[in-house]
Amino acid sequence: MPAVVVLPGWTQDAAASAVSIDNFTFTPQTLTVKVGTTVTWTNKDDIPHGIASDNNAFRRSKALDTGDKFAFTFTTPGTYKYFCYVHPHMTARSWCSQLAASAMA
């Protein structure tokens, strides 16, 4: 299952915090970021997709047409499961570590 892992104190570039939606799949399957990082999802499919958290941990995106983007900043440790609300079989998971949060304090 795709994942975003949030860790403390290492340098990353914009590509490291990007998720593409293509062919009904979130890519990369695993993404590692630190607390405070904004992850941006970009729809590269030719049909709409939408991002939603299964426990409302972050706001739901609008329906994303081709080329549209949605961003969320991971600021709280925990597990974030998300999915495409247009195609619920598309799922992913994000992890934020306690260590990362305390390192940002």
C-alpha positions in Angstrom: 0.0 0.0 0.0 1.4 3.5 -0.8 2.7 5.4 2.1 4.1 8.8 3.2 6.6 8.4 6.0 7.4 11.6 7.9 10.9 11.7 9.5 12.9 14.5 11.2 15.7 16.6 9.9 16.8 15.7 6.4 16.9 17.7 3.2 14.4 17.1 0.5 13.4 18.6 -2.8 10.0 19.3 -4.3 10.1 16.0 -6.2 10.4 14.1 -2.9 7.1 15.6 -1.7 5.1 14.9 -4.9 2.5 12.2 -5.6 1.2 11.6 -9.0 -2.1 10.1 -9.8 -1.9 8.1 -13.0 -3.6 5.0 -14.3 -5.8 4.8 -11.2 -2.6 4.6 -9.0 -0.9 6.9 -6.5 2.9 7.1 -7.3 5.3 6.7 -5.6 3.9 3.8 -3.5 6.0 5.0 -0.5 7.0 8.6 0.1 9.2 9.7 3.1 9.0 13.3 4.3 9.6 15.2 7.5 6.9 16.8 9.7 6.1 20.2 8.2 6.4 19.1 4.6 3.7 19.9 2.1 2.9 16.9 -0.1 1.3 17.8 -3.4 -0.8 15.3 -5.4 -1.1 15.9 -9.2 -3.7 14.3 -11.3 -2.0 13.0 -14.5 -5.0 10.8 -15.5 -7.5 11.9 -18.2 -10.4 11.5 -15.8 -11.2 13.2 -12.5 -9.9 12.0 -9.1 -10.3 13.3 -5.6 -8.2 12.9 -2.4 -9.9 12.3 1.0 -8.7 11.0 4.4 -10.6 8.0 5.7 -10.8 9.7 9.2 -11.1 13.3 8.1 -7.5 14.0 9.2 -7.2 16.5 6.3 -9.8 18.4 4.2 -11.1 16.7 1.1 -9.9 18.0 -2.2 -12.1 19.2 -4.9 -12.5 16.8 -7.9 -9.1 17.1 -9.7 -9.2 17.3 -13.5 -6.1 16.5 -15.5 -3.2 18.7 -14.3 -5.0 19.8 -11.2 -3.2 19.7 -7.8 -4.1 19.2 -4.1 -1.6 19.9 -1.3 -1.6 19.0 2.4 1.1 19.8 5.0 1.8 17.0 7.5 2.1 18.8 10.9 0.9 16.1 13.4 2.3 12.7 14.0 0.0 9.7 13.3 -1.2 7.5 10.5 -3.0 9.1 7.6 -5.0 6.8 5.3 -6.3 8.4 2.1 -8.1 7.4 -1.0 -9.7 8.6 -4.2 -13.3 9.4 -3.3 -14.3 9.1 -7.0 -12.7 5.6 -7.2 -12.6 4.2 -3.6 -10.4 1.2 -4.6 -7.5 3.7 -4.9 -6.0 3.8 -1.4 -2.8 4.9 0.2 -1.4 5.5 3.7 0.9 8.2 5.3 2.9 7.9 8.5 4.1 10.8 10.7 6.5 9.8 13.5 6.4 11.2 17.1 10.2 11.7 16.8 9.7 14.0 13.8 7.2 16.1 15.6 9.4 16.6 18.7 12.4 17.4 16.5 10.4 20.3 15.0 9.5 21.7 18.5 
